[in-house]
């Protein structure tokens, strides 16, 4: 898997994390225990830091970047769907960003909140706990996330990562 230092900036990946061989990790990136980084995901910590907590999944084709002013933080027990773009934002523990969404600078997605598929959350927006952010630009729908929904996905991806760590092998 391509894991790159950039000058003195070297990724820190917990031994219990799963990083797919086709993911790319560059620079100031930290990945916590039990987290998973899936094929074609790119985490580029060149201008600032990227932190992925424990048991969080960054799914296929997602791009996570940062700025010098705005680190990108993905908390514990988060789901980041396929082809998501995160830049300079914070996902608190137990939040979910759906497939194809874009979450930009200084956005905070609170615990238990959800950003819907293909939504665009522009700079400086807060998505409150239990709310959904839907559409372009995203509009907030309070108290819309069903209890336990995010945790089910987190558990599924933790198990999937364990399976991949044990069973994935290249055949060509």
Z-matrix of the N, CA and C atoms (Angstrom, degrees):
N
C 1 1.448
C 2 1.516 1 108.77
N 3 1.307 2 118.66 1 139.77
C 4 1.463 3 120.38 2 -179.97
C 5 1.532 4 111.58 3 -79.03
N 6 1.306 5 114.71 4 106.27
C 7 1.461 6 121.88 5 174.30
C 8 1.519 7 106.12 6 -120.74
N 9 1.335 8 115.92 7 122.54
C 10 1.453 9 120.91 8 -171.75
C 11 1.514 10 112.17 9 -121.77
N 12 1.333 11 115.13 10 136.59
C 13 1.461 12 120.48 11 164.35
C 14 1.521 13 106.28 12 -83.44
N 15 1.317 14 116.43 13 152.62
C 16 1.460 15 122.59 14 174.61
C 17 1.517 16 106.08 15 -127.87
N 18 1.319 17 116.75 16 100.71
C 19 1.460 18 120.34 17 -171.49
C 20 1.515 19 108.27 18 61.71
N 21 1.334 20 116.38 19 -125.16
C 22 1.461 21 121.60 20 179.10
C 23 1.527 22 113.19 21 -85.80
N 24 1.327 23 117.79 22 -4.43
C 25 1.468 24 121.47 23 -177.59
C 26 1.523 25 109.18 24 -86.09
N 27 1.317 26 116.01 25 111.94
C 28 1.458 27 120.71 26 -176.91
C 29 1.527 28 109.86 27 -124.25
N 30 1.340 29 118.05 28 130.70
C 31 1.463 30 120.21 29 179.08
C 32 1.529 31 112.11 30 -58.96
N 33 1.330 32 115.11 31 145.30
C 34 1.463 33 122.90 32 175.72
C 35 1.535 34 106.53 33 -118.07
N 36 1.319 35 116.00 34 110.27
C 37 1.460 36 121.38 35 -175.06
C 38 1.527 37 108.27 36 -119.71
N 39 1.326 38 115.83 37 119.73
C 40 1.468 39 120.34 38 -179.85
C 41 1.523 40 109.85 39 -61.39
N 42 1.314 41 116.46 40 142.80
C 43 1.462 42 121.99 41 -178.32
C 44 1.527 43 112.67 42 -59.88
N 45 1.330 44 118.35 43 -25.72
C 46 1.458 45 121.99 44 179.75
C 47 1.526 46 113.51 45 -87.63
N 48 1.331 47 117.75 46 -1.75
C 49 1.464 48 120.95 47 177.13
C 50 1.525 49 109.43 48 -80.14
N 51 1.330 50 115.53 49 158.21
C 52 1.464 51 121.27 50 173.67
C 53 1.517 52 108.33 51 -116.19
N 54 1.331 53 116.51 52 121.53
C 55 1.456 54 122.16 53 174.15
C 56 1.522 55 106.83 54 -118.42
N 57 1.313 56 116.52 55 116.29
C 58 1.463 57 121.10 56 -179.11
C 59 1.530 58 109.73 57 -61.48
N 60 1.328 59 117.73 58 145.16
C 61 1.458 60 120.35 59 -178.43
C 62 1.529 61 114.71 60 -59.25
N 63 1.328 62 118.30 61 -20.89
C 64 1.455 63 120.90 62 -179.80
C 65 1.524 64 113.66 63 -99.70
N 66 1.316 65 117.47 64 9.43
C 67 1.474 66 121.19 65 172.07
C 68 1.526 67 107.89 66 -86.14
N 69 1.340 68 116.27 67 159.23
C 70 1.465 69 121.50 68 179.30
C 71 1.528 70 108.43 69 -124.78
N 72 1.336 71 115.82 70 126.52
C 73 1.463 72 122.36 71 179.90
C 74 1.526 73 106.68 72 -122.78
N 75 1.338 74 116.76 73 125.15
C 76 1.466 75 121.12 74 -175.70
C 77 1.522 76 110.24 75 -132.30
N 78 1.323 77 116.97 76 128.83
C 79 1.458 78 122.82 77 165.80
C 80 1.512 79 115.43 78 76.73
N 81 1.323 80 115.74 79 -136.02
C 82 1.458 81 124.70 80 -170.29
C 83 1.533 82 110.38 81 -79.64
N 84 1.327 83 115.55 82 75.44
C 85 1.466 84 122.87 83 -176.77
C 86 1.520 85 108.49 84 -129.14
N 87 1.337 86 116.21 85 132.29
C 88 1.460 87 121.97 86 173.98
C 89 1.521 88 108.31 87 -120.79
N 90 1.341 89 115.58 88 133.36
C 91 1.461 90 121.34 89 -179.97
C 92 1.519 91 107.96 90 -127.05
N 93 1.342 92 116.06 91 125.33
C 94 1.455 93 122.06 92 -173.76
C 95 1.514 94 114.36 93 -85.11
N 96 1.325 95 114.92 94 171.96
C 97 1.465 96 123.62 95 -178.01
C 98 1.520 97 110.87 96 -59.56
N 99 1.329 98 115.05 97 138.55
C 100 1.456 99 121.14 98 175.07
C 101 1.512 100 114.48 99 76.31
N 102 1.325 101 118.35 100 -0.63
C 103 1.467 102 121.01 101 179.68
C 104 1.519 103 109.80 102 -82.97
N 105 1.337 104 115.27 103 160.54
C 106 1.457 105 120.04 104 -178.21
C 107 1.524 106 110.38 105 -135.11
N 108 1.336 107 114.58 106 137.99
C 109 1.452 108 123.08 107 177.69
C 110 1.526 109 105.49 108 -121.51
N 111 1.332 110 116.75 109 119.92
C 112 1.462 111 121.87 110 -167.09
C 113 1.522 112 111.97 111 -99.32
N 114 1.370 113 117.84 112 174.81
C 115 1.461 114 121.04 113 -172.87
C 116 1.534 115 113.33 114 -53.89
N 117 1.318 116 114.23 115 139.60
C 118 1.469 117 124.41 116 174.64
C 119 1.519 118 113.82 117 66.96
N 120 1.320 119 118.69 118 7.54
C 121 1.470 120 120.36 119 171.98
C 122 1.531 121 107.63 120 -72.97
N 123 1.335 122 115.71 121 144.04
C 124 1.461 123 121.82 122 177.93
C 125 1.519 124 108.05 123 -127.02
N 126 1.328 125 116.42 124 123.42
C 127 1.461 126 122.80 125 174.57
C 128 1.522 127 106.19 126 -117.07
N 129 1.346 128 116.09 127 107.48
C 130 1.464 129 120.99 128 -174.04
C 131 1.517 130 109.90 129 -115.46
N 132 1.328 131 115.57 130 99.55
C 133 1.462 132 122.75 131 179.71
C 134 1.518 133 110.85 132 -97.82
N 135 1.327 134 116.37 133 69.75
C 136 1.457 135 119.58 134 -177.66
C 137 1.520 136 113.05 135 -100.44
N 138 1.312 137 118.85 136 -32.43
C 139 1.459 138 120.73 137 -178.07
C 140 1.510 139 113.39 138 -101.00
N 141 1.296 140 117.46 139 -20.71
C 142 1.459 141 124.48 140 -179.36
C 143 1.512 142 107.97 141 -160.73
N 144 1.326 143 116.45 142 -165.92
C 145 1.468 144 119.57 143 -173.80
C 146 1.526 145 112.29 144 -99.31
N 147 1.326 146 113.81 145 151.51
C 148 1.459 147 123.06 146 171.41
C 149 1.518 148 106.35 147 -123.42
N 150 1.324 149 116.26 148 127.92
C 151 1.457 150 121.44 149 177.07
C 152 1.517 151 108.74 150 -124.05
N 153 1.325 152 115.87 151 127.92
C 154 1.459 153 122.32 152 172.07
C 155 1.514 154 105.56 153 -115.61
N 156 1.322 155 116.90 154 121.36
C 157 1.464 156 121.33 155 -177.07
C 158 1.516 157 112.62 156 -71.96
N 159 1.308 158 116.02 157 -154.19
C 160 1.460 159 122.54 158 -177.76
C 161 1.524 160 111.11 159 -90.88
N 162 1.337 161 115.51 160 143.40
C 163 1.472 162 123.90 161 174.23
C 164 1.528 163 113.13 162 61.07
N 165 1.303 164 118.21 163 25.52
C 166 1.464 165 121.72 164 177.17
C 167 1.516 166 109.33 165 -100.77
N 168 1.346 167 116.25 166 150.03
C 169 1.464 168 119.61 167 179.38
C 170 1.523 169 109.90 168 -119.38
N 171 1.331 170 114.56 169 134.23
C 172 1.460 171 122.81 170 173.45
C 173 1.524 172 104.12 171 -112.39
N 174 1.327 173 115.49 172 108.11
C 175 1.457 174 119.38 173 -166.98
C 176 1.530 175 112.33 174 -88.63
N 177 1.302 176 114.87 175 175.32
C 178 1.462 177 125.58 176 -168.90
C 179 1.526 178 112.99 177 -48.15
N 180 1.336 179 115.06 178 129.73
C 181 1.456 180 121.70 179 172.93
C 182 1.513 181 116.29 180 76.90
N 183 1.316 182 117.76 181 3.74
C 184 1.468 183 119.62 182 -179.74
C 185 1.526 184 110.84 183 -75.20
N 186 1.325 185 115.56 184 149.10
C 187 1.460 186 122.21 185 178.90
C 188 1.520 187 107.78 186 -121.57
N 189 1.329 188 114.93 187 123.88
C 190 1.459 189 120.10 188 176.43
C 191 1.516 190 107.33 189 -118.99
N 192 1.327 191 115.07 190 124.17
C 193 1.455 192 121.70 191 179.87
C 194 1.517 193 107.61 192 -130.70
N 195 1.305 194 117.22 193 -178.88
C 196 1.450 195 122.54 194 -175.16
C 197 1.522 196 108.94 195 -152.91
N 198 1.307 197 116.53 196 171.93
C 199 1.463 198 120.57 197 171.14
C 200 1.524 199 107.42 198 -127.14
N 201 1.321 200 116.03 199 166.03
C 202 1.465 201 118.91 200 177.83
C 203 1.522 202 111.33 201 -61.65
N 204 1.318 203 118.02 202 -33.26
C 205 1.463 204 121.87 203 -178.11
C 206 1.527 205 113.18 204 -85.19
N 207 1.322 206 116.68 205 -29.09
C 208 1.463 207 121.42 206 -170.99
C 209 1.526 208 111.17 207 -127.09
N 210 1.341 209 117.90 208 99.01
C 211 1.464 210 118.75 209 175.78
C 212 1.527 211 109.96 210 -65.89
N 213 1.307 212 115.45 211 161.27
C 214 1.461 213 120.72 212 173.62
C 215 1.524 214 107.16 213 -108.40
N 216 1.329 215 115.11 214 125.37
C 217 1.461 216 121.12 215 -176.40
C 218 1.523 217 108.63 216 -126.28
N 219 1.325 218 115.51 217 124.11
C 220 1.456 219 122.68 218 171.65
C 221 1.522 220 104.99 219 -113.26
N 222 1.318 221 117.23 220 117.31
C 223 1.463 222 121.48 221 -175.51
C 224 1.517 223 112.91 222 -71.98
N 225 1.314 224 115.35 223 -165.12
C 226 1.462 225 122.65 224 176.02
C 227 1.527 226 109.57 225 -77.14
N 228 1.330 227 116.33 226 149.43
C 229 1.472 228 122.62 227 171.88
C 230 1.524 229 112.94 228 58.66
N 231 1.326 230 116.43 229 40.63
C 232 1.468 231 121.69 230 178.40
C 233 1.520 232 110.24 231 -105.23
N 234 1.324 233 114.99 232 151.20
C 235 1.459 234 122.18 233 172.95
C 236 1.522 235 107.88 234 -114.75
N 237 1.322 236 116.30 235 125.19
C 238 1.460 237 122.25 236 173.98
C 239 1.521 238 105.26 237 -119.13
N 240 1.331 239 116.66 238 110.83
C 241 1.459 240 122.55 239 -172.17
C 242 1.516 241 113.80 240 -68.17
N 243 1.304 242 115.38 241 -172.66
C 244 1.457 243 123.08 242 -178.16
C 245 1.532 244 110.34 243 -71.53
N 246 1.323 245 116.06 244 140.30
C 247 1.467 246 124.47 245 173.25
C 248 1.536 247 111.80 246 56.94
N 249 1.305 248 117.10 247 41.85
C 250 1.470 249 123.30 248 176.53
C 251 1.525 250 108.80 249 -92.39
N 252 1.323 251 116.62 250 146.86
C 253 1.470 252 122.22 251 173.34
C 254 1.529 253 107.49 252 -117.92
N 255 1.332 254 115.38 253 117.55
C 256 1.466 255 122.12 254 174.61
C 257 1.514 256 107.78 255 -114.55
N 258 1.335 257 117.35 256 134.37
C 259 1.460 258 119.51 257 178.60
C 260 1.520 259 110.32 258 -149.38
N 261 1.343 260 115.34 259 113.26
C 262 1.456 261 120.83 260 174.29
C 263 1.514 262 113.95 261 64.59
N 264 1.328 263 117.40 262 34.95
C 265 1.460 264 122.39 263 -175.92
C 266 1.527 265 110.08 264 -125.14
N 267 1.336 266 115.60 265 173.70
C 268 1.463 267 121.60 266 178.36
C 269 1.518 268 109.26 267 -127.42
N 270 1.330 269 115.29 268 126.23
C 271 1.462 270 121.72 269 169.73
C 272 1.514 271 106.36 270 -107.13
N 273 1.319 272 116.12 271 112.87
C 274 1.457 273 118.97 272 178.47
C 275 1.524 274 110.05 273 -70.32
N 276 1.341 275 115.34 274 166.80
C 277 1.457 276 121.58 275 -179.56
C 278 1.524 277 111.15 276 -50.10
N 279 1.329 278 116.05 277 138.72
C 280 1.454 279 120.62 278 173.44
C 281 1.511 280 114.57 279 69.35
N 282 1.323 281 118.37 280 32.75
C 283 1.463 282 120.98 281 176.33
C 284 1.523 283 109.67 282 -110.03
N 285 1.334 284 115.60 283 168.84
C 286 1.461 285 121.49 284 -171.98
C 287 1.520 286 109.60 285 -140.45
N 288 1.341 287 116.44 286 130.89
C 289 1.462 288 121.80 287 174.03
C 290 1.522 289 106.72 288 -119.53
N 291 1.328 290 116.12 289 119.50
C 292 1.459 291 122.04 290 -174.28
C 293 1.518 292 113.67 291 -76.57
N 294 1.318 293 114.73 292 167.13
C 295 1.461 294 123.21 293 -176.10
C 296 1.529 295 112.23 294 -51.05
N 297 1.333 296 115.29 295 134.59
C 298 1.456 297 121.38 296 172.82
C 299 1.517 298 115.68 297 75.11
N 300 1.317 299 118.33 298 3.78
C 301 1.466 300 120.63 299 -178.01
C 302 1.531 301 110.65 300 -76.02
N 303 1.325 302 114.43 301 157.26
C 304 1.462 303 122.98 302 175.38
C 305 1.523 304 107.10 303 -123.92
N 306 1.332 305 116.22 304 125.72
C 307 1.466 306 121.99 305 -179.38
C 308 1.518 307 106.85 306 -126.52
N 309 1.346 308 116.33 307 117.99
C 310 1.459 309 121.15 308 -167.72
C 311 1.524 310 113.85 309 -105.77
N 312 1.302 311 115.45 310 -166.92
C 313 1.467 312 125.78 311 -168.14
C 314 1.534 313 113.73 312 -54.96
N 315 1.321 314 113.33 313 131.04
C 316 1.467 315 123.75 314 173.84
C 317 1.527 316 113.82 315 63.47
N 318 1.326 317 117.44 316 14.00
C 319 1.462 318 120.72 317 172.02
C 320 1.518 319 107.40 318 -72.53
N 321 1.333 320 115.99 319 142.80
C 322 1.457 321 121.70 320 173.04
C 323 1.525 322 107.44 321 -123.73
N 324 1.334 323 115.27 322 120.16
C 325 1.463 324 121.99 323 174.40
C 326 1.522 325 105.32 324 -101.41
N 327 1.316 326 115.76 325 108.72
C 328 1.468 327 121.51 326 -173.29
C 329 1.531 328 111.93 327 -72.09
N 330 1.325 329 115.83 328 164.60
C 331 1.458 330 123.46 329 178.84
C 332 1.526 331 110.06 330 -51.84
N 333 1.333 332 115.44 331 130.54
C 334 1.460 333 120.27 332 177.08
C 335 1.513 334 114.64 333 77.98
N 336 1.337 335 118.15 334 7.08
C 337 1.467 336 121.49 335 178.06
C 338 1.517 337 109.97 336 -93.29
N 339 1.336 338 115.33 337 162.50
C 340 1.455 339 122.25 338 -176.91
C 341 1.518 340 109.65 339 -135.85
N 342 1.322 341 116.09 340 133.34
C 343 1.464 342 122.65 341 169.92
C 344 1.516 343 105.72 342 -103.18
N 345 1.323 344 116.81 343 121.15
C 346 1.456 345 121.32 344 -173.94
C 347 1.513 346 113.53 345 -71.17
N 348 1.324 347 114.84 346 163.00
C 349 1.459 348 121.88 347 178.81
C 350 1.526 349 109.91 348 -55.33
N 351 1.332 350 114.99 349 133.99
C 352 1.466 351 124.56 350 176.78
C 353 1.525 352 114.61 351 65.46
N 354 1.308 353 118.56 352 9.27
C 355 1.466 354 120.59 353 177.02
C 356 1.527 355 109.70 354 -70.96
N 357 1.326 356 115.64 355 153.97
C 358 1.461 357 122.10 356 172.91
C 359 1.524 358 106.81 357 -121.17
N 360 1.337 359 115.34 358 114.72
C 361 1.456 360 120.75 359 178.90
C 362 1.530 361 106.67 360 -103.67
N 363 1.327 362 115.46 361 107.78
C 364 1.466 363 121.58 362 -175.62
C 365 1.517 364 112.22 363 -75.15
N 366 1.315 365 115.79 364 168.20
C 367 1.468 366 123.82 365 -177.00
C 368 1.526 367 112.75 366 -45.68
N 369 1.345 368 115.13 367 141.99
C 370 1.461 369 124.30 368 167.59
C 371 1.527 370 115.52 369 69.39
N 372 1.324 371 118.21 370 18.95
C 373 1.466 372 121.59 371 178.30
C 374 1.528 373 108.60 372 -92.13
N 375 1.325 374 116.39 373 144.53
C 376 1.462 375 121.91 374 171.01
C 377 1.520 376 108.40 375 -113.05
N 378 1.346 377 115.31 376 127.98
C 379 1.459 378 121.11 377 175.17
C 380 1.524 379 105.86 378 -100.74
N 381 1.343 380 117.90 379 109.11
C 382 1.472 381 120.93 380 -174.11
C 383 1.527 382 112.84 381 -66.33
N 384 1.323 383 115.97 382 158.68
C 385 1.466 384 121.85 383 176.26
C 386 1.517 385 109.97 384 -52.77
N 387 1.332 386 115.62 385 135.01
C 388 1.455 387 121.29 386 177.05
C 389 1.518 388 114.94 387 79.49
N 390 1.336 389 117.86 388 -4.14
C 391 1.461 390 121.34 389 -177.49
C 392 1.520 391 110.84 390 -94.29
N 393 1.338 392 114.17 391 160.59
C 394 1.453 393 121.72 392 171.20
C 395 1.523 394 108.11 393 -112.20
N 396 1.338 395 116.10 394 141.65
C 397 1.463 396 122.46 395 171.46
C 398 1.521 397 106.24 396 -110.45
N 399 1.334 398 116.94 397 116.77
C 400 1.454 399 121.48 398 -172.14
C 401 1.520 400 110.61 399 -130.16
N 402 1.330 401 116.88 400 140.75
C 403 1.449 402 122.19 401 171.77
C 404 1.513 403 114.49 402 97.60
N 405 1.361 404 114.15 403 -175.00
C 406 1.466 405 122.54 404 -178.37
C 407 1.523 406 107.79 405 -132.79
N 408 1.319 407 119.69 406 113.40
C 409 1.457 408 125.28 407 -14.23
C 410 1.526 409 109.66 408 -66.59
N 411 1.324 410 115.71 409 157.89
C 412 1.463 411 120.43 410 -175.01
C 413 1.519 412 111.47 411 -62.95
N 414 1.318 413 114.63 412 137.70
C 415 1.463 414 122.46 413 171.77
C 416 1.523 415 107.10 414 -112.11
N 417 1.316 416 115.74 415 143.83
C 418 1.467 417 121.59 416 -174.99
C 419 1.524 418 110.23 417 -88.97
N 420 1.336 419 115.77 418 129.45
C 421 1.468 420 122.21 419 172.09
C 422 1.520 421 107.19 420 -113.49
N 423 1.343 422 117.66 421 102.61
C 424 1.471 423 120.50 422 -176.54
C 425 1.531 424 112.26 423 -63.35
N 426 1.313 425 114.66 424 152.59
C 427 1.468 426 122.92 425 171.35
C 428 1.519 427 113.16 426 48.54
N 429 1.328 428 116.90 427 49.94
C 430 1.462 429 121.24 428 -176.25
C 431 1.519 430 114.86 429 -115.00
N 432 1.323 431 119.19 430 -11.36
C 433 1.463 432 121.47 431 -176.13
C 434 1.532 433 109.40 432 -86.95
N 435 1.339 434 117.70 433 120.82
C 436 1.469 435 120.04 434 179.16
C 437 1.535 436 111.55 435 -62.68
N 438 1.311 437 116.39 436 139.49
C 439 1.463 438 121.51 437 177.90
C 440 1.527 439 110.67 438 -56.26
N 441 1.327 440 116.16 439 135.40
C 442 1.451 441 122.30 440 174.58
C 443 1.514 442 115.86 441 81.56
N 444 1.338 443 118.10 442 -8.98
C 445 1.458 444 120.86 443 -175.46
C 446 1.534 445 112.25 444 -62.72
N 447 1.310 446 117.79 445 -46.10
C 448 1.458 447 121.26 446 -177.36
C 449 1.524 448 110.14 447 -67.26
N 450 1.321 449 117.71 448 -42.34
C 451 1.467 450 121.05 449 -177.50
C 452 1.526 451 111.98 450 -61.80
N 453 1.323 452 117.76 451 -34.68
C 454 1.474 453 120.03 452 177.25
C 455 1.520 454 110.86 453 -61.09
N 456 1.328 455 116.92 454 -43.61
C 457 1.459 456 121.29 455 178.17
C 458 1.521 457 112.29 456 -65.70
N 459 1.324 458 116.11 457 -40.16
C 460 1.464 459 120.46 458 178.19
C 461 1.526 460 109.79 459 -59.67
N 462 1.321 461 116.77 460 -48.87
C 463 1.465 462 120.75 461 -179.28
C 464 1.526 463 111.40 462 -60.25
N 465 1.333 464 116.88 463 -40.69
C 466 1.460 465 120.70 464 179.81
C 467 1.523 466 111.08 465 -62.45
N 468 1.331 467 117.54 466 -41.15
C 469 1.465 468 119.74 467 -178.44
C 470 1.528 469 112.36 468 -75.92
N 471 1.305 470 118.53 469 -29.98
C 472 1.468 471 119.97 470 174.24
C 473 1.530 472 108.97 471 -63.61
N 474 1.326 473 116.77 472 -44.45
C 475 1.471 474 120.65 473 178.61
C 476 1.524 475 111.59 474 -65.39
N 477 1.339 476 116.30 475 -42.21
C 478 1.458 477 120.54 476 179.35
C 479 1.527 478 110.76 477 -61.63
N 480 1.332 479 117.48 478 -41.38
C 481 1.469 480 121.15 479 179.05
C 482 1.522 481 110.90 480 -63.62
N 483 1.329 482 117.19 481 -39.80
C 484 1.465 483 120.18 482 178.15
C 485 1.528 484 110.56 483 -63.06
N 486 1.326 485 116.35 484 -42.00
C 487 1.453 486 120.25 485 177.95
C 488 1.533 487 110.60 486 -61.99
N 489 1.334 488 116.92 487 -45.97
C 490 1.460 489 120.62 488 -178.85
C 491 1.529 490 111.35 489 -63.87
N 492 1.329 491 117.70 490 -38.96
C 493 1.470 492 119.98 491 178.25
C 494 1.528 493 110.58 492 -60.22
N 495 1.319 494 117.69 493 -35.98
C 496 1.460 495 121.46 494 -177.59
C 497 1.521 496 113.15 495 -84.39
N 498 1.347 497 116.71 496 -38.38
C 499 1.464 498 119.67 497 -165.36
C 500 1.530 499 116.09 498 -110.99
N 501 1.300 500 118.58 499 -17.35
C 502 1.476 501 119.74 500 -176.21
C 503 1.524 502 110.51 501 -66.95
N 504 1.313 503 115.62 502 129.54
C 505 1.460 504 120.00 503 174.20
C 506 1.518 505 108.12 504 -148.24
N 507 1.296 506 115.29 505 144.41
C 508 1.460 507 121.60 506 179.00
C 509 1.526 508 108.61 507 -81.78
N 510 1.328 509 117.29 508 137.56
C 511 1.462 510 119.17 509 -175.41
C 512 1.537 511 113.63 510 -112.45
N 513 1.322 512 118.77 511 -0.55
C 514 1.468 513 117.69 512 177.58
C 515 1.497 514 111.49 513 -118.74
